[in-house]
Amino acid sequence: MSDFAERIGKTLAEIERTKRMAGAPDRVASYLSPLYTSLVRDIVSEVKQQVKEEVLKELKNHNGD
């Protein structure tokens, strides 16, 4: 989980730096788009993995009954 938190933290920090440096609104949007895409992909991937682990855990518990 710390790897996930670290990736998210780095991406959020990069988003903040980009917002300050980009200047014009059109440039901000074009620079931030890939960063937000990366952020969403990381979050979805982590949630997907956690759900998968929980489902497998529940299936193991259910089959043990």
N, C-alpha and C positions, 0 to 999 in steps of 0.2 A: 504493500500500500504506500510506503514512503516514496517509492519510485514514481508512482502515479501522482502523488502530491507534489513531488519535485518537478515533474514535467508540467503539471498545471501551473505551478508557481512561476516557472520560467516563461511559459507562454503568456501568462498574465502580465509579468514584468515587461516582456517584449512589447505587448500591446500598449502598455502605458508609455514606454519609451517612444514608440512609433507615433502615438498621438501627439506627444510634445514636439517631436522633430519634423513631422510631415508638413505642417503648415497649412496649405490650402485644403479645403474640405474634400475636393475631388481626389487629391493625392492621399489624404487620410483614408478614404474609402478603399482606394485601390491597394494600399499597403496593408490595411487591416483585414481585408477579405480573406487572404490565405491564413492569417493568424487565427481568426475566428473559426475558420474551417478546421484547422488543426486542433483547436481547443475542443470543438464539438466532437470531432472524431475520437479524441483521447477519452472524453467523458463517456461517450456511447460505448466505446470498446471496453472500458473498465466496468461499466454497469452491466453490460452483456456478460462479461466474465463472472461477475459476482452472482448474477441471476443463474447462470449455468451451474456454478458451484453449489448454490442453494438448492436447485432442482435435483442435482445428483445426490446431495446429502439427504434430501427428503425421500428420494427413491430408495436409497440404501436403508434408511430408517424404516420405511414402509415394507420393504421386502424382508426385513429382519423380524417382523411381527409374526 
